[in-house]
Each structure stands twice: as C-alpha cells, then as structure tokens.
C-alpha cells in the first residue's frame, strides 16, 4: 500500500480532484519544465518503453495518464493501428490534441478524458498498455492496476515508466539534494503552481519502487514482472504480462 500524498495540503478535495486541478493548471508549461527538470533524459526513457512495446507488435495500445501525449506520439513508431491516450486532465489533453494535430496523427491517436481507476473500455481490449509517470498519481494504486489488468488482453504487455529513488552512494545523496532543493526551486521560478512541483517530488519519494512495486503487480495478477532501473535508479521501467 503506497502512502497517499496530495498536491494541496490545505484543500478539502480528494487526491484525484487535486491531481486533476494541478495538471490543468500546469498543462501549458508542463512539457518545457519536464525537459528542464529531467535534463531531457526522459525522452530516452520513453524511447526504451516504445522499443519494449514495439517488440510485441501490438495492433492497439492504451497510454494511461497520457498527459500532453508525448509517449502516445512516440508509440506510433510501433506501427500500431490504434493508440488511445487517456488522462483525467482535459487541460493536458488539449495540449496533446494540438501536438497530435500538428504532427497530422489524428487518424492514429485518439485522446480520451477518463479516470484510470474506472476505465471506459471492455475487458481484454488492448494488446499493450503503458503508463509514464502516472501510477503514483492514482487515488488508489491497486484499483488502477486492477483496471489495467482487466482491459489488457491475455498475453498483452504492460509497461510502467516511473520515478524511483537511487539506492547506491553517491547517487542516493545526490538525488535527495536535487529533489529537496533544486527541483522545488525550478518549480517556484518557472511555474505558476508552486505546490505542483513540491508534490511531484514528495510523491516520488514515498511511492513503492523496485521489488515493492513488482510484488504489488504480482498480487494484482500480472505475470513475468520485471523492473529495469534507469540512469542510476532515478527512474525505473517495469514490464509485466497478463
């Protein structure tokens, strides 16, 4: 069970409502800040996710917590016939729709407003499902993962890209310094919602990663669960099948 951290500590809204509000607020600045915060390495991580999914030759893919559609757009390289990007924030989706239209990918990618914990799809619908930097924003992690398991086809692949905490010296100390002092400062300088980047740091620090998340995936019913740490452990790619 993951510790529940919310973006706005003085708000009466539940986590799901707060996350929606947060991403609606920062949607127009999100892509630029994301590149700055990760030094652009997140592009490389997403490319690895695309490679993993592409090897399974999926006909249709669901990208949950798609945000502004970066991963959904990259997943077109798999030659899947249909890619659905789902997100709870219409502000983020609107930025994504503009990017998709600019790249003339409207015939390949469909952006859908929806809740990851109550997916609007039939059982056994998708050959592959991805979530990049989104599972830690679920209101209830196990509910969201169970929904993903439900709509994934038998033998389908599920890939998560999520932040994690380095365990080896000196990367562990460097990560703590960066997330405690540098990242919040960047958020304060460049973002109109300072709470958002404090939340993103704090939620990453308490979210289960590595074998802890592997065990949760197995408990839900996923098979062939594996985790692949990236860049000294600051992010991890998880793979599983149904």
N, C-alpha and C positions, 0 to 999 in steps of 0.2 A: 504494500500500500504506500503510495507516494504522499509526501507532505503537501498539503494544499496551500499554495502561495497565490495571493491575488494582487493585481496591479495597483488598486486603490484601497489602502488600508482603512480610510475613513468613509468608505462607501457602503451602503446597505445592499447594493446589487450583488448577486451571486457571481462566482468566478466566470461563468460562461458569459454573462451580461457584461462584466467588466472587461473581459478579453475582447469582446466584440467592439465595445466603445473604444478601447485602446487602439486597436488596429484600424478602425475607421478614422481615428484622429491622426495617426501617423502614416496613413496609407500613401500619401503623395511623396513623403520623404524617405519611405522605408528602403527602397532599392539602393539609393545613394548611400545612406547610412550603413546599410548592411555590408556594402563593399568596403567602406572605411573601417568598420568595426572588425571585420574578419581579414583585413588586408587583401581582400579579393580571393582568398583561398577557398571560400565557399563555392565558387564556380567549379573548382577542381573536384570538390567533394560531390557535387551534383553530377558531374560528368561520370564519376565512378558508379553512382546509382543508375544512371542511364545504361552504362555498359552491362551491369548486372541484370537489369530488366531486359535489355535487348537480346541477351543470350537465350532467353526463354521464348522468343518470337511471339509476343502477345498480340492478339487481334484487338483487344480493348484494355484500357488502363484507367484506373481511378487514382487521381492525385488528391489526397485529402489535405486540408489546411494549405491549399494551393497558393494562397496569398495573392501576389501580383502575377502569378503564373510562370515564374522562372523555370521551375522543374517541368511543368506541363509542356512548356515550349521546347525544352531540351529533349523531352521524351518523344517528340516527333521523329527523332533520329532512329527510333526503334522500328519505324515503318508500321506502327500500329494503325489500324483503320480508324479507331475512335479513341480519343483521350478526353476524359471528363475531369475538370478541375473543380473541386468543391471547397467552399470556405464559408465561415459564419459571418464574415465581414464584407458587406457589399461595397464598402469603400475600397478595400483591397482588390476585390473582383473587378471593379470598374477600371482601376489602373491596369489590371491584367487584360481586360477586354480591349483596351486601347492598344496595348502592345501586340496582342494577337491580330487585331485588325491591321495594324501597321505592317506586320510580317505576312499578311494575307494567309492566315492559318485558320480562319473561321470555319472552313469545311472540315478541319481535323480536330479542333479543340472546342469543347463546349464548357462554359463556365456556369456553375450552378451554386446558388445560395442555399446552404443547408447545414445541418448540425451533424458533426461527426459521430455523435452518440445516438443518433436516430436517423440512419442513412435512408434516403428515399429511393432505395433500389431493392429488387427482388433478391432472394437467396441465390448464391452461386452465379453471379452476374459477370465478374471481372476476372480476366486472366492474370492481371498483375495490379497491385495496389501499392502506392508509395505515400510516405509522409515525411516531409523535410522540415525539421524544426517546428513541429506542430504537436507531437504527442504530449509534451509537457504542459500544453495549454488546455488539454482535455479537462473538463469538470471532474469526471470520474474516469481514470485511466482504464480500468478493467472493462467498463461499459463500452468505451470507444473501441478498444481492441476486440471485444466480443462482436461488435457490429462489423468490424473489418473482416473478422473470421467468417461471419455469416454471408457476406456478399462476395467473398473471394471464391472462385471456382476450385473444386478439388484439383490438387496438384498445381494450383496457382502459386505465384511468388509474392511475398510481402516484404517490402524493403523500407526500413526506417533510417533516416539521417537525423541525428540529434546531437546536441552538445553533451559533453561529458567532462569529467574532471581528471586531469593527469594524476598519476599515482607515483611517478618517479621524480626524484630530485635531478636537476633544479626546475624541471618544468612545472611541478606542482606548486612551488613557491611563486614562480613567475606568473602562473595562471591566476593565483589568488590575488596577487598585486594588481594585475591588469583588470580583473573583474571588479575589484573593490575600489580602485582609484581611477584608472584610466577610462574604462568604458562608461561609467556614470558621468564623468566629466565631458566626454564626447557627446553624450545624450543631452546634457544640460546646455552645451554650447550650440548644438545644431538642431535640437528637437523642440517643438512647441509643447510636448508632453514629457516632462522630465521623469514622471513616475514610470513611464513605459520602459525605459532602459534600465532603471533600477530593478523593475520586476523581471525583466529578461535575464539579468544577472542572477538575481536571487532564486528564480525558479530553476535555473540551470544547476545551481549549487546543491539543491536539495532533491533533484529528480534522480530516481534509481537508474543506474547505468551499468554497462558490462553484464556480468553474470546475474546481477539482481534483476535487470530487465529481461534477460534471457529466461529466467525462471518464471516471470510473470507471463511471458509469451507461451511458454510450455503449459502453464496452468490453464490458460485460455483454450488450449487445444492445438496450437501450432506445432509443426514438426520441423526437423532439420534446422533448428535455431542456431544461429552463429553470430558473433559480433566481431567487427573489424575496426579497431581503433585507428583514427586518422590524425596526422600531424601532432605527434607526441601525446595523443589522447585527449585533445581539446574537443574532438568530435568523434562519434562512433557510427558506423554503418551496421545495421542489424539486418539479417536475412532470415526468412522463415518460409515454410510452405504449409499448405493445408492438405 
